[in-house]
Amino acid sequence: MCTVVARRSSGRPVEILAVRDELTTREFDVPGRWWPELPDLVGGRDRLAGGTWCATDVATGVTALVLNRHHERPAAPGAPSRGVLPLLAAVHGAGWTEHVELTGMAGFLLVLASPDRLTSWEFDGERLTATEHPDGTHVLTSGGPEDSKGGRWRDAFAATSFPEQWRALVQEHPPADDPAALVVRHERDGQVYGTVFAETIDARPGRLRLQHSRRPWTAEWDSAEFEA
C-alpha cells in the first residue's frame, strides 16, 4: 500500500481511498473473507505471504491499512511480515501492539480507522510513534519522495464527494513515473513496480461497501458488499 486518503468528520464514519503499489508480478486476491479463523474480516490477500494491505472487521466497521516504508531499514531474517498488521489491528484496535513482536520488522505506517477515530503508527525499524488525526482530509503515504502527494492532492480530495468523485480523481491520469502521482509505474532492475489495486471503503458496523479495481485509472471498477 502506498497511498491512503482518509476523511474524518464528526458524526460520520471515516471515508477511505486506498491505493496499493507493488511489484506487478506479485499475485494477490481481491477483497474477500480469506481467513477462516477471522470470519468477520474482509480484505485483499497477498498470495505470497498470506497477509493483506487492508482489512475491515465487518461487525465493528473498523478498517486497518499498512503502508510499507521502503526507504527505511529492511526486515531482519525471520521477522514477521508487515501483512499481518492490518489483520491484528482490525481485530484488536489500538491494542494491536500487544500481539506482535516488532523487533526486526521493516518500516511501515499503520492506519486504523474506526467509526469515530483515525489513528496512525509509524515504525522506522526502531521506534513506534502514534498520531491521532483530527477532523479533515488526510493523505498518508509510504514516505520519502511520496510525501509530496499530500501537497498535490489533499485539497482536491477535500473539495470533492466520496466515493464517486474520489474515484474520478484516480482516473484522471494514467500511471506515471512520478512519486507524487496517484497511480504510478516504475521500472527497477528489470522489474516493474506500479499501482496494482485501488479501493474505496465505506465501512459501518455490520455493513461494508467496497468499490475496487486492478486498473484504477480506467473505468474498470467493481462493487462488493459484505454484512456481518
GIBEL-V404449 format. One record per run of one state. SS is the DSSP state (helix for helix, strand for strand, loop for the rest). FROM is the first residue (numbers start at 1). LEN is the number of residues. If there is no record, write none. Layout:
# GIBEL-V404449
ss: <SS | SS>
from: <FROM | FROM>
len: <LEN | LEN>
This chain:
# GIBEL-V404449
ss: <loop | strand | loop | strand | loop | strand | loop | helix | loop | strand | loop | strand | loop | strand | loop | helix | loop | strand | loop | strand | loop | strand | loop | strand | loop | helix | loop | helix | loop | strand | loop | strand | loop | strand | loop | strand | loop | strand | loop>
from: <1 | 3 | 10 | 12 | 24 | 28 | 33 | 36 | 39 | 41 | 47 | 54 | 58 | 62 | 69 | 82 | 100 | 108 | 115 | 117 | 124 | 128 | 133 | 136 | 142 | 144 | 159 | 164 | 171 | 176 | 177 | 184 | 189 | 191 | 205 | 207 | 214 | 222 | 228>
len: <2 | 7 | 2 | 12 | 4 | 5 | 3 | 3 | 2 | 6 | 7 | 4 | 4 | 7 | 13 | 18 | 8 | 7 | 2 | 7 | 4 | 5 | 3 | 6 | 2 | 15 | 5 | 7 | 5 | 1 | 7 | 5 | 2 | 14 | 2 | 7 | 8 | 6 | 1>
